[in-house]
Protein backbone atom coordinates (compact mmCIF):
# COMPACT_ATOMS: atom_id res chain seq x y z
CA UNK A 1 0.00 0.00 0.00
CA UNK A 2 1.40 3.38 -0.96
CA UNK A 3 1.27 6.34 1.37
CA UNK A 4 1.07 9.92 0.24
CA UNK A 5 3.12 12.36 2.28
CA UNK A 6 3.42 16.12 2.21
CA UNK A 7 6.75 15.63 0.46
CA UNK A 8 4.98 13.84 -2.42
CA UNK A 9 2.59 16.73 -3.09
CA UNK A 10 5.11 19.28 -4.43
CA UNK A 11 6.50 16.65 -6.81
CA UNK A 12 3.06 15.94 -8.28
CA UNK A 13 2.38 19.68 -8.65
CA UNK A 14 5.69 20.16 -10.47
CA UNK A 15 4.91 17.25 -12.77
CA UNK A 16 1.57 18.85 -13.59
CA UNK A 17 3.29 22.16 -14.41
CA UNK A 18 5.75 20.33 -16.66
CA UNK A 19 2.92 18.42 -18.36
CA UNK A 20 1.07 21.69 -19.03
CA UNK A 21 4.23 23.35 -20.32
CA UNK A 22 4.99 20.46 -22.69
CA UNK A 23 1.37 20.51 -23.86
CA UNK A 24 1.55 24.24 -24.57
CA UNK A 25 4.75 23.76 -26.53
CA UNK A 26 3.13 20.96 -28.58
CA UNK A 27 0.23 23.29 -29.38
CA UNK A 28 2.56 26.16 -30.31
CA UNK A 29 4.58 23.99 -32.68
CA UNK A 30 1.47 22.37 -34.19
CA UNK A 31 -0.07 25.78 -34.88
CA UNK A 32 3.19 27.13 -36.28
CA UNK A 33 3.18 24.25 -38.74
CA UNK A 34 -0.46 24.88 -39.66
CA UNK A 35 -1.73 21.50 -38.44
CA UNK A 36 -5.04 20.85 -36.72
CA UNK A 37 -5.26 18.63 -33.65
CA UNK A 38 -6.98 16.04 -35.82
CA UNK A 39 -4.14 16.05 -38.33
CA UNK A 40 -1.48 15.70 -35.64
CA UNK A 41 -3.45 12.94 -33.93
CA UNK A 42 -3.77 11.03 -37.20
CA UNK A 43 -0.02 11.38 -37.92
CA UNK A 44 1.01 9.99 -34.52
CA UNK A 45 -1.75 7.37 -34.34
CA UNK A 46 -3.91 8.64 -31.47
CA UNK A 47 -7.42 10.02 -31.13
CA UNK A 48 -8.21 13.72 -31.41
CA UNK A 49 -9.39 13.61 -27.79
CA UNK A 50 -6.04 12.26 -26.62
CA UNK A 51 -4.15 14.95 -28.54
CA UNK A 52 -6.40 17.55 -26.93
CA UNK A 53 -5.66 16.17 -23.45
CA UNK A 54 -1.91 16.19 -24.13
CA UNK A 55 -2.04 19.82 -25.23
CA UNK A 56 -3.99 20.87 -22.14
CA UNK A 57 -1.64 18.96 -19.84
CA UNK A 58 -4.49 16.78 -18.60
CA UNK A 59 -2.71 13.58 -19.61
CA UNK A 60 1.01 13.01 -19.22
CA UNK A 61 2.73 12.17 -22.49
CA UNK A 62 5.15 9.24 -22.49
CA UNK A 63 8.71 9.57 -23.73
CA UNK A 64 7.98 7.39 -26.75
CA UNK A 65 4.89 9.37 -27.69
CA UNK A 66 6.75 12.67 -27.22
CA UNK A 67 9.43 11.38 -29.58
CA UNK A 68 6.71 10.62 -32.18
CA UNK A 69 5.22 14.08 -31.71
CA UNK A 70 8.66 15.66 -32.14
CA UNK A 71 9.18 13.76 -35.39
CA UNK A 72 5.72 14.74 -36.66
CA UNK A 73 6.41 18.38 -35.81
CA UNK A 74 9.97 18.33 -37.20
CA UNK A 75 11.71 19.27 -33.97
CA UNK A 76 13.79 17.71 -31.22
CA UNK A 77 12.05 16.30 -28.11
CA UNK A 78 14.09 18.69 -25.94
CA UNK A 79 12.39 21.65 -27.66
CA UNK A 80 9.20 20.90 -25.71
CA UNK A 81 11.06 21.58 -22.44
CA UNK A 82 12.51 24.95 -23.49
CA UNK A 83 11.38 27.65 -21.12
CA UNK A 84 11.44 25.47 -18.02
CA UNK A 85 13.72 27.01 -15.45
CA UNK A 86 15.26 25.67 -12.29
CA UNK A 87 12.96 23.47 -10.22
CA UNK A 88 10.60 23.08 -13.22
CA UNK A 89 9.35 26.65 -12.90
CA UNK A 90 7.91 27.92 -16.15
CA UNK A 91 9.62 31.12 -17.20
CA UNK A 92 7.36 33.88 -18.52
CA UNK A 93 7.72 34.64 -22.21
CA UNK A 94 8.96 38.08 -23.14
CA UNK A 95 6.21 40.27 -24.68
CA UNK A 96 7.84 40.13 -28.12
CA UNK A 97 7.95 36.34 -28.14
CA UNK A 98 4.35 36.17 -26.92
CA UNK A 99 3.35 38.47 -29.82
CA UNK A 100 5.23 36.25 -32.30
CA UNK A 101 3.36 33.18 -31.05
CA UNK A 102 0.05 35.00 -31.39
CA UNK A 103 0.99 35.99 -34.94
CA UNK A 104 1.80 32.35 -35.78
CA UNK A 105 -1.53 31.16 -34.36
CA UNK A 106 -3.48 33.79 -36.27
CA UNK A 107 -1.60 33.10 -39.50
CA UNK A 108 -2.24 29.36 -39.18
CA UNK A 109 -5.97 30.00 -38.70
CA UNK A 110 -6.26 31.85 -42.05
CA UNK A 111 -7.82 29.30 -44.37
CA UNK A 112 -7.41 31.17 -47.67
CA UNK A 113 -3.97 30.43 -49.12
CA UNK A 114 -3.97 33.66 -51.14
CA UNK A 115 -4.59 35.66 -47.98
CA UNK A 116 -1.70 33.84 -46.29
CA UNK A 117 0.55 34.67 -49.24
CA UNK A 118 -0.53 38.33 -49.14
CA UNK A 119 0.19 38.56 -45.41
CA UNK A 120 3.54 36.87 -45.86
CA UNK A 121 4.48 39.32 -48.65
CA UNK A 122 3.45 42.24 -46.48
CA UNK A 123 5.59 40.96 -43.60
CA UNK A 124 8.60 40.61 -45.92
CA UNK A 125 8.09 44.19 -47.17
CA UNK A 126 7.81 45.53 -43.63
CA UNK A 127 10.94 43.61 -42.61
CA UNK A 128 12.83 45.09 -45.54
CA UNK A 129 13.92 41.75 -46.99
Residue pairs with C-beta under 8 A, 6 or more apart in sequence:
14 87
14 88
15 60
16 57
17 88
17 89
17 90
18 81
18 84
18 88
19 57
19 58
19 59
19 60
19 61
20 56
20 57
20 90
21 57
21 80
21 81
21 83
21 84
21 90
22 54
22 57
22 61
22 66
22 80
22 81
23 54
23 55
23 56
23 57
23 58
23 61
24 55
24 57
25 79
25 80
25 81
25 82
25 83
26 40
26 54
26 55
26 61
26 69
26 73
26 80
27 55
28 101
28 104
29 73
29 75
29 79
29 80
30 36
30 37
30 40
30 55
30 73
31 104
31 105
31 108
32 104
32 108
33 73
33 74
33 108
34 108
35 43
35 73
37 48
37 51
37 52
37 55
38 48
38 51
40 51
40 69
40 72
40 73
41 47
41 48
41 50
41 51
43 72
44 51
44 65
44 68
44 69
44 72
45 68
46 65
50 59
53 59
54 61
54 65
54 69
61 69
63 77
66 77
66 80
67 77
69 80
70 76
70 77
70 79
70 80
83 90
83 91
83 93
84 90
84 91
85 91
93 101
107 116
107 119
110 116
110 119
